[in-house]
Amino acid sequence: MSLALVSEVWKLLKPSLEAGTVAEEAADTLVNYLIDEDYSPNEIKQAFRGDGFIKDALEFFLETPDEGFKLDEESEDPYEDDYSFDDEDDDWN
């Protein structure tokens, strides 16, 4: 499905949504779905330019990597080296 089509459907449905929380939640759900479908935040921003609800929903994904979410990167566990799974001690018995 193309983002242009999704954008057109959003434009048609948006007026029927209540102002405020329902529209915000719908935009958040749509953005999360599109991200899950492998669209980049910048592609979504371009397709829905000018839409405040979508822009607000995209804020989390558009943060700089130093400040927030890093797309397609696994977060590192700072305590990873503290765990040892090779211990043969069976203290549970």
C-alpha positions as CSV (number, residue, x, y, z in Angstrom):
1,M,0.0,0.0,0.0
2,S,1.4,3.4,-0.9
3,L,1.8,6.2,1.6
4,A,0.0,8.5,-0.8
5,L,-3.1,6.3,-0.6
6,V,-2.9,6.0,3.1
7,S,-2.5,9.8,3.3
8,E,-5.6,10.3,1.2
9,V,-7.6,7.9,3.3
10,W,-6.4,9.7,6.5
11,K,-7.6,13.0,5.1
12,L,-11.0,11.6,4.4
13,L,-11.4,10.0,7.8
14,K,-9.9,12.7,10.0
15,P,-12.9,15.0,9.9
16,S,-15.1,12.2,11.3
17,L,-12.9,11.7,14.3
18,E,-13.5,13.7,17.4
19,A,-11.1,16.5,18.0
20,G,-8.5,15.9,20.6
21,T,-7.7,12.5,22.1
22,V,-9.4,10.3,19.6
23,A,-7.7,11.9,16.6
24,E,-4.4,11.9,18.5
25,E,-4.7,8.2,19.3
26,A,-5.7,7.4,15.7
27,A,-2.7,9.3,14.4
28,D,-0.4,7.5,16.9
29,T,-1.8,4.1,15.9
30,L,-1.4,4.9,12.2
31,V,2.2,6.1,12.6
32,N,3.1,3.0,14.6
33,Y,1.5,0.7,12.0
34,L,3.4,2.4,9.2
35,I,6.7,2.1,11.1
36,D,5.9,-1.6,11.7
37,E,5.4,-1.9,7.9
38,D,9.0,-0.6,7.4
39,Y,8.2,3.0,6.3
40,S,10.8,5.4,7.6
41,P,9.8,8.3,9.8
42,N,11.0,10.7,7.1
43,E,8.9,9.0,4.4
44,I,5.8,9.3,6.6
45,K,6.6,12.9,7.4
46,Q,6.8,13.7,3.7
47,A,3.6,11.9,2.8
48,F,1.6,13.5,5.6
49,R,3.2,17.0,5.6
50,G,1.1,19.7,7.2
51,D,-0.9,17.3,9.4
52,G,-0.4,18.2,13.0
53,F,-1.7,15.0,14.5
54,I,0.7,12.9,12.4
55,K,3.6,15.3,13.1
56,D,3.0,15.0,16.8
57,A,2.8,11.2,16.6
58,L,6.1,11.1,14.7
59,E,8.0,13.2,17.2
60,F,9.2,10.1,19.1
61,F,10.6,8.5,15.9
62,L,12.2,11.7,14.6
63,E,14.3,12.5,17.7
64,T,18.0,12.6,17.3
65,P,19.7,9.3,18.1
66,D,21.6,10.9,21.0
67,E,18.4,11.9,22.7
68,G,16.0,9.1,22.1
69,F,14.9,6.1,20.0
70,K,17.5,4.6,17.6
71,L,15.7,2.9,14.7
72,D,17.0,-0.4,13.7
73,E,19.6,-0.6,16.4
74,E,19.5,-2.9,19.4
75,S,20.0,-1.2,22.7
76,E,23.0,-2.4,24.6
77,D,22.6,-3.8,28.1
78,P,25.0,-1.8,30.4
79,Y,25.0,-4.8,32.8
80,E,25.6,-7.5,30.1
81,D,29.1,-8.2,31.3
82,D,27.9,-8.7,34.9
83,Y,26.0,-11.8,34.0
84,S,27.6,-15.2,33.6
85,F,25.6,-18.0,32.1
86,D,28.4,-20.4,32.1
87,D,28.4,-21.1,35.8
88,E,27.9,-24.7,36.6
89,D,26.8,-24.0,40.1
90,D,23.4,-25.4,40.8
91,D,22.3,-23.5,43.8
92,W,18.6,-24.1,43.2
93,N,18.5,-27.6,44.6
